[in-house]
């Protein structure tokens, strides 16, 4: 007998503390400070339900009121129109997290399916994510494909980073 499909719903303000805990679980050893928790929590409080480009889906624990087993968070962006972006919209999956005891039971798939469906409904013609080794097989079954990653770079604020003119501040 198959287990029933996990229940998924959009996140609400009541989910913020659980979302913080789930988000921390995917930081892969990154430092989690009180300031980080406060900043992320405040951002969610301000934007959840108000920002039309923020998409957050959760899978509640059917056995524990208020507890979440999984979440998927994504952002939609507007770029320019082109052959791969006919509406000029694309998206990035920011977080997918499933509690360890709930893994391999369909919760991650359920929240990701809801997120992908919502992003597609928002006219996002391309959805990107950075896959962990544990999540890659799931993402492939949802239609994601690997792209050459040798050119993926990031620029983040740093006191040692060169300025745009190549000079340090």
C-alpha positions as CSV (number, residue, x, y, z in Angstrom):
1,X,0.0,0.0,0.0
2,X,1.4,3.4,-1.0
3,X,1.6,6.2,1.5
4,X,-0.5,9.2,0.7
5,X,1.1,12.1,-1.2
6,X,2.6,14.7,1.2
7,X,0.5,17.8,1.8
8,X,2.0,21.0,0.5
9,X,0.9,24.6,0.9
10,X,2.3,28.1,0.5
11,X,4.1,29.3,3.6
12,X,2.6,31.7,6.0
13,X,4.0,34.1,8.7
14,X,3.3,31.3,11.3
15,X,5.9,29.2,9.5
16,X,8.9,31.6,9.8
17,X,10.6,30.0,12.8
18,X,10.4,26.6,11.2
19,X,11.6,28.0,7.9
20,X,14.6,29.4,9.7
21,X,15.4,26.0,11.2
22,X,15.0,24.3,7.8
23,X,17.2,27.0,6.1
24,X,19.9,26.6,8.7
25,X,19.9,22.8,7.9
26,X,21.1,23.4,4.4
27,X,23.9,25.9,5.1
28,X,26.5,23.1,5.0
29,X,28.5,24.2,7.9
30,X,28.2,27.9,7.3
31,X,28.2,30.1,10.3
32,X,24.7,30.8,11.7
33,X,24.8,33.9,13.8
34,X,22.0,35.6,15.7
35,X,22.3,38.5,13.3
36,X,21.9,36.1,10.3
37,X,18.7,34.5,11.9
38,X,17.3,38.0,12.7
39,X,18.0,39.3,9.2
40,X,16.6,36.3,7.4
41,X,13.6,36.2,9.7
42,X,12.8,39.9,9.3
43,X,13.1,39.6,5.5
44,X,10.6,36.7,5.5
45,X,8.2,38.7,7.8
46,X,8.3,41.6,5.5
47,X,8.1,39.8,2.2
48,X,6.1,36.5,2.8
49,X,2.7,37.0,1.2
50,X,3.6,40.6,0.1
51,X,6.3,40.1,-2.5
52,X,4.8,38.6,-5.7
53,X,8.3,37.4,-6.8
54,X,8.9,35.3,-3.6
55,X,7.6,31.8,-3.7
56,X,7.7,29.6,-0.6
57,X,6.1,26.2,-0.2
58,X,6.1,23.9,2.8
59,X,5.2,20.4,3.7
60,X,3.7,20.3,7.2
61,X,4.4,17.3,9.5
62,X,1.0,15.4,9.6
63,X,2.0,14.2,13.1
64,X,3.1,17.4,14.7
65,X,1.1,20.6,14.6
66,X,3.2,23.6,13.5
67,X,6.2,21.5,12.4
68,X,7.5,21.5,8.9
69,X,9.2,18.6,7.2
70,X,10.3,20.3,4.0
71,X,10.4,23.6,2.2
72,X,11.3,25.1,-1.2
73,X,12.0,28.8,-1.6
74,X,12.4,30.5,-5.0
75,X,12.6,34.0,-6.5
76,X,11.4,35.2,-9.9
77,X,13.3,37.8,-11.7
78,X,12.7,40.0,-14.8
79,X,15.3,40.1,-17.4
80,X,15.2,40.9,-21.1
81,X,13.1,38.9,-23.5
82,X,14.8,36.5,-25.8
83,X,14.5,33.0,-27.3
84,X,15.1,31.3,-24.0
85,X,13.1,33.9,-22.0
86,X,10.0,34.8,-24.1
87,X,8.4,36.6,-21.2
88,X,11.6,38.0,-19.9
89,X,11.2,36.1,-16.6
90,X,13.5,33.6,-15.0
91,X,13.8,32.1,-11.5
92,X,16.2,30.8,-9.0
93,X,15.5,28.1,-6.5
94,X,17.2,29.5,-3.3
95,X,16.5,26.7,-0.8
96,X,15.2,23.2,-0.7
97,X,15.4,21.5,2.6
98,X,14.0,18.3,4.1
99,X,14.4,17.2,7.7
100,X,16.8,14.2,7.8
101,X,14.2,11.8,9.1
102,X,11.7,12.8,6.4
103,X,14.1,12.3,3.4
104,X,13.3,9.8,0.6
105,X,9.6,10.0,1.5
106,X,8.4,12.4,-1.2
107,X,8.4,15.7,0.8
108,X,11.3,17.3,-1.1
109,X,9.7,16.3,-4.4
110,X,6.3,17.6,-3.4
111,X,7.6,21.1,-2.3
112,X,9.8,21.3,-5.4
113,X,6.9,20.3,-7.7
114,X,4.7,23.0,-6.1
115,X,7.5,25.6,-6.5
116,X,8.3,24.7,-10.1
117,X,4.5,24.8,-11.0
118,X,4.1,28.3,-9.4
119,X,7.2,29.7,-11.1
120,X,6.0,28.4,-14.5
121,X,2.6,29.9,-13.8
122,X,4.4,33.2,-13.1
123,X,5.9,33.0,-16.7
124,X,9.4,32.0,-15.7
125,X,10.7,30.2,-18.7
126,X,14.0,29.2,-17.1
127,X,14.5,28.0,-13.5
128,X,18.0,27.5,-12.1
129,X,19.4,26.0,-9.0
130,X,22.6,24.8,-7.5
131,X,22.3,21.2,-6.7
132,X,23.9,19.2,-3.9
133,X,25.0,15.7,-4.6
134,X,22.1,14.5,-2.5
135,X,19.5,16.5,-4.4
136,X,20.7,16.2,-8.0
137,X,18.8,12.9,-8.8
138,X,15.5,14.5,-7.6
139,X,16.1,17.6,-9.7
140,X,16.8,15.5,-12.8
141,X,13.5,13.7,-12.4
142,X,11.8,17.1,-12.3
143,X,13.5,18.0,-15.7
144,X,16.5,20.0,-14.5
145,X,19.7,19.4,-16.5
146,X,23.3,20.1,-15.7
147,X,25.0,23.0,-17.5
148,X,28.7,23.7,-17.8
149,X,29.5,25.4,-14.5
150,X,33.0,26.6,-15.2
151,X,31.8,30.1,-15.8
152,X,29.6,30.4,-12.7
153,X,31.0,33.2,-10.6
154,X,29.8,35.5,-7.8
155,X,30.7,39.0,-6.5
156,X,30.0,39.7,-2.9
157,X,30.9,42.6,-0.7
158,X,34.2,42.3,1.0
159,X,36.7,44.8,2.4
160,X,39.4,43.1,0.4
161,X,37.5,43.0,-2.9
162,X,38.7,45.3,-5.7
163,X,36.3,48.1,-6.8
164,X,34.9,48.3,-10.3
165,X,37.9,50.3,-11.4
166,X,40.3,47.6,-10.1
167,X,41.4,49.6,-7.1
168,X,40.8,48.7,-3.5
169,X,38.7,51.1,-1.4
